[in-house]
Amino acid sequence: MKKLLMMLALVLLAGNAFAQKEDYAERRAEWTQKRAAQLVKNMKLTDEDEDWFKTLYIEYQDSLNALRDALRPQSQPEEVNGMKEMKQYSDVEAQQMILNQFSMEEQQVAVKRAYYEKFRTRLTPKQMMLVFMGPAMGRQGQRDRQDGDRMRRGGFPGGPMGGFRGGPGRF
């Protein structure tokens, strides 16, 4: 009886994990579609260029995602109290993780350069900035505004000006 219950539990857990992976893939594809539509709108592309761009942009994002998925380490740091906590890695394991990260970044740059050449055939340099730098530029502006808000309220928690409401070490 115990064996039967254990088998049933394993089957349910495996099915749940598979469903979560599918949900993530669907959400990522949906996000890519929405992002492509937003870029088309921001770049004011013609109908002919719109179809070309969406197809190429989705292909570009799929290439990057496949690369990230293939090279992502299997063991991720666990989250404890909202912070990522590193396992105790040996020096050899830590060095290998760093080298793998460098390899992944180099391969991502190679994919980006290849698609840059493809986008360059029909997009202006300013339009390509939106493709290759758009989200990062938007987040940086948002981060700068948040930092300014924090400084007006009294600093960062644990920062040089203390916490949000007081002197050193108080939050």
Sequence and secondary structure as in RCSB ss.txt:
>XXXX:A:sequence
MKKLLMMLALVLLAGNAFAQKEDYAERRAEWTQKRAAQLVKNMKLTDEDEDWFKTLYIEYQDSLNALRDALRPQS
QPEEVNGMKEMKQYSDVEAQQMILNQFSMEEQQVAVKRAYYEKFRTRLTPKQMMLVFMGPAMGRQGQRDRQDGDR
MRRGGFPGGPMGGFRGGPGRF
>XXXX:A:secstr
 HHHHHHHHHHHHHHHHHHHHHHHHHHHHHHHHHHHHHHHHHHT  HHHHHHHHHHHHHHHHHHHHHHHHHS SS
  EEETTEEE     HHHHHHHHHHHHHHHHHHHHHHHHHHHHHHTTS HHHHHHHHHHHHHHHHHHHHHHHHHH
HHTT  TTBTTBSSSSSTT  
